[in-house]
Each structure stands twice: as C-alpha cells, then as structure tokens.
Amino acid sequence: MNKRFVTFLPAGVKVEVESGTDLLTAAGKANIEIKAPCGGDGTCGKCAIHLKNGKAKARRESHLAARLMEKGINLACQTLVQDEDLVVEIPKTSAMSKHQVLVDSSPVNAGMSEALSNYLLNVWQLKELLLEKQESPLNGYPLHPLCRSIRLTLPAASLQDNRDDLNRLTMVLRKETKCTDINVPLAIIRDLGEILRADNFKVTVLLSEVGGKAEVIAVEPGHSHRPLYGIAVDIGTTTVAAYLLDLEKGRVVDTAGTHNRQARFGDDVISRIVYAVDETDGLKTIHQAIIDTVNNLVSDILVKHRAIRENDIRVIMTAGNTTMAHLFLGINPKFIRLEPYIPTANFFPVVKAQELGLRVNPDAPVFSYPSVASYVGGDIVSGTLFTNMGKEDAPISLLIDIGTNGEMVLGAGDWLVTCSCSAGPAFEGSGITFGMRAMYGAIERMEIDPQTYEVSYTTINNGRAIGICGSGLIDCLAKLRRTGIIDRAGKFQTSLPTDRMRIGEAGPEFVLVWQDDSDLDRDIIISEADVKNLLRAKGAVFAGIRTMLNVVGFELDSIENVYVAGGFGNYLNIPDAIAIGLLPDIPVQKYKYVGNTSAKGACMALLSQKAWAEANNLASKLTYIELSVGNLFMDEFVSSLFIPHTDLTLFPNVDL
C-alpha cells in the first residue's frame, strides 16, 4: 500500500502511515494522545480535529454538531488518510493534557470571588479533618519484602564434603529462609560452580519468598551491599501511578503518575476489550500501550535518582481491575464482557520482567494482585487490605472506589461482600458535552449565585476553562439543584431570568463559562441530556450500595466507616455528593478519604510477605454480588434517578 506523511500541529510531529489509516491511529503511532472515550467508534465526538492541509476520506458520518463540520472539523477516528500528505491541527478540547493525580495544598487561589474562596476553603478544611494521618507504607505489617538479598558463607567443597554445588546452596537457604521449596533456575545453575568459588564460597543470594517457597533470582560472588529497590504500580483505567520503594528500609523513595496510554482505545474497559478482541493485533497493541506507560513512569523516576539503575529494580507489584490485569499480562479478556462474565484468571502467575518487556532488571519477578470477579479486581482487594476491613475486630465499613466503574466492598472481618456498577464513565467526562478527565483546564469546583445565577469556579492548574471533570460535575449538579435551575428529576427550569439558560441544538442548556472567558471558541455548557447521564451514574452507585445492604440485611446506620478511595474520590466534595444522592446520608465524620488505596496496598504487599498473604486470603473470601441477576439492583436504580432519591426518608439531612 502507498504510504503518506501526516503532520500533527501544534506539536509539529510527522509520522508516516499507510493509506487507509485513520487519524486516531496515526496520532497513536506519533505518540500523540487524542481523547477517544468511545475507542474510535465515532460515537462520542471527542476526537475532533481540524484538517489544515490535504484531502482525506470520511469513514462514515461524523458525530459532530453541524456548525463544527461547517468549519472543517472532523473526527480523527473517522477520517482516513488517502493519496495526499496531511497537516492536522489538534484543538485543546481533543488533546490529552497533563492529568491531575494528587493535590497537596489548599485549592484556594488568588483572583477567586470571596464567596468561592470561602466555600473552597471550607470544603478543604472539612476534607483535612476527614483525612487520616499519613501511614507508613507498611500500614502496621512487618517489614519482610517479597524480594530480599541474603549474604551467605557456604561450607567449602572438599574431599570430605563432596556434596554437589546446588545441594550445598539449597541446604543453607532452607536453613536461612525456613522455606522447604527452593527453586534455582537453570540459567543460574549453569554458572553456579564458578560463582561459588569466585570468593571462596561467599555469595549474595537474591530471592523471592512466597508461601514457604523461594525462587532464587540471582547468585553473585562475595558479600555485596547494593541497595535493593522495587516498584509498586497502580494500573488504573484512566491513570497509572508508580511508587519506587527501598525494600531494605521499607520506605517510598519517589512516585510518578500519568494517564494510561490505552486511553486512545476507549475510556472504559468494555471499549478496550472490544479493541483487543476485534482489531488485528489488538491485544498485542493494547498490551504494549500499558507496558509503555509503566516503562515511562519508571524512567521518569530514575531520571531524578541517577544513582539508581534499571538493574537495581529487582521486583514489581501491580494492582488494577480485572481487565487491566489481563491486558497488562497479555491475557485475552474476551469473556469478561460476555455473559456469564467469566475472566480467564483471578489469580495470576508470577512472571519475569523480560517476558513483559518492562525496563527493569530482566529477571525481576512481577507480581499481580488477585481479582475477585470480572468487574471487581486487584485494586479493590488492595483497598480492602489497606483499610483493614478484613481484620477480626474491624467495624462494619464501606469502601467505595468511583473510577471508570463504581466498585465497593461492605462488611467486616470474615464476611465481606463486593459489587461493581457501571457508573464511572460519566464522572470521567464520557457522555457529557464538555466533560473531560481531571486534566489542566478542567473545572473542578463551582459555585452558582442563587440570585443572579452567575457562575464562579476554579480549574485544575488555574488556567482558562476547556471543560469540566468529575469533581466539578458533582459540584455542578448539586448547585444546579440547590439554586432551582433543575428540579429533582433533572429537568431544566427554562423560564429563569438569566441569559445563561437557553435552548441549544440538543435542547435546554445552561452556560457555565462564556466563550470569552474560556480557552475555546465556544461557550462551555451543561445540557439537560448531560444532567440525565449524571443522574444515571450517581443512581448506579447508590443503587449498588443499597443492594449490598439489602443482601446482608443491614441498615445505613450500621456502617461505622465509609472509605472513599481512588483519584476521583480524593477530590470529591462529600456534602455535595450526599446532596445529589451519590453517597449515603450519614454523618460526614464517618467518611474517610483514603487516597489511592490500590497503590498503597501494592506497596504493602511488596514490602511484607504477611500483607501479600493476607491480600490473597481476602481475594478468596470476598463474596461477589452480580447485580445483573434478579430485579433488586434495577429496582434500587430506578428509585435513585432523582435528586437525591425517590424516597426522601433516606436523605433526612439534605436541604431540598
């Protein structure tokens, strides 16, 4: 086939592709990330691009407003390279900018209105009261890492002691480690004789210990004192975070985070499964995308710590949902999305870094947190471990992780139930006209004046607004209802005395940011259809909570702690989340922000064999509730499609 060049602006990056390649794929080959929540199906309209030079072919009719098509705007996923070189401009609304991962300072900024400043400060102070003290990475577990080095002096070979060298090594290791099963790979055995005699039978052995079994990773001559490092990785659907750990000292050295490069194949796990299964080399491509993401994070960390080399990273622990675990390991995820929704595996084998293409020590063992079911994965098991919900004396608690899906665990000690509901894509910006992930320019906090209906807000990185992310959407929905702009069913009150309320191309809409104040060429609005999508998302989460409570026969007031986990949860305004009916109406003192529990649990398991054993135990005893079975969840869901709920007795403290 003929090949053509595509130049992407404003980056100025040129890539050569075959004729017939869509521009979304071409951008991926150029390492340019374009938003594509639908995975390239042409249904979300988020990958809009401007064809500046050259002619291309439309695959099919674009899902774009007519006024944009008239300006020469096309969808990257539906625009095919033909017989000409192309120059393509990616507008800010389509580009993937830097993601927000953590906020470690007050969100109050200069230039805000006094009302908004006070509001944000009050929210932040409330959050600070809810935050628990920073825990050690071990969170109470003993330091005994999965990978450690042991310095040994073996009995020298002689005519009187004529044991073979392998037996000589394993006998001493059994005594030192208390492990009965010692495995030494053939690659090490081949050179073992030379290694043992290089320093008169003094050696340093690097090994991984799990459940009474030890895997020898390396045997080096002499008693070396090289630092030992590991990487704990949270593989989220949206973002990926990596923690560099000093295994001997049991501390976090540094962290890094970024967006998951699989995003161009779809915002949610279903889109990515479809891509992996249906596209030629789809599984290989999407697997490589997450490997590249992790490798770049490791590289970013090591650039700041030049004394640490890739070879010094001797072990990796990952935690992610079930689909992410399959894609990370290159396992076919096809049957996760097909009834009866069965994953290929819930417990995963330990593999070597070189098998996956990870740029650390080639022989580093890579551990993956076990899953529970197709839609409850290792990230939730990790969160359950971190919050100590499985301890014998634990109080009844609820763990909620609202990401691309809404996943939760309810219970204490030996009985723990868990479920997953499809809610997150809306809170990640999918299906919302100006919705976006938590990236620079996203509105994250908002106030609406009840008298004038004027809007004040703050954006991530304090830049000009280009859209609104999940925490901003929660704020927005709560404020729209509180000021009477929408009713309890989410219907706009179109007779309000403000020019912000108008009828747009898709029906009633409310202007959040005027064009002159945004970084776009149009107003930023929220439509009635957007509100309905948000009501469905929040309704799914609350219905999941109610379903679990009904299954175990508990009431809301029996819950002692509500752990709010995940990146989205970290920025969530609890009072507003209660006001719209996303979270239960229980005292805010019971809510606890626990941050990225997936990453924290991964750190714990890497640093403590006991924690890793408990993680595997938790995965075995968590009882999964399939919400698609029976009518209980659907009945609860329908009742949750109002603000805050159809049954107002469930929200006695919400001011309507």
Disulfide bonds with the S-S distance in Angstrom:
none
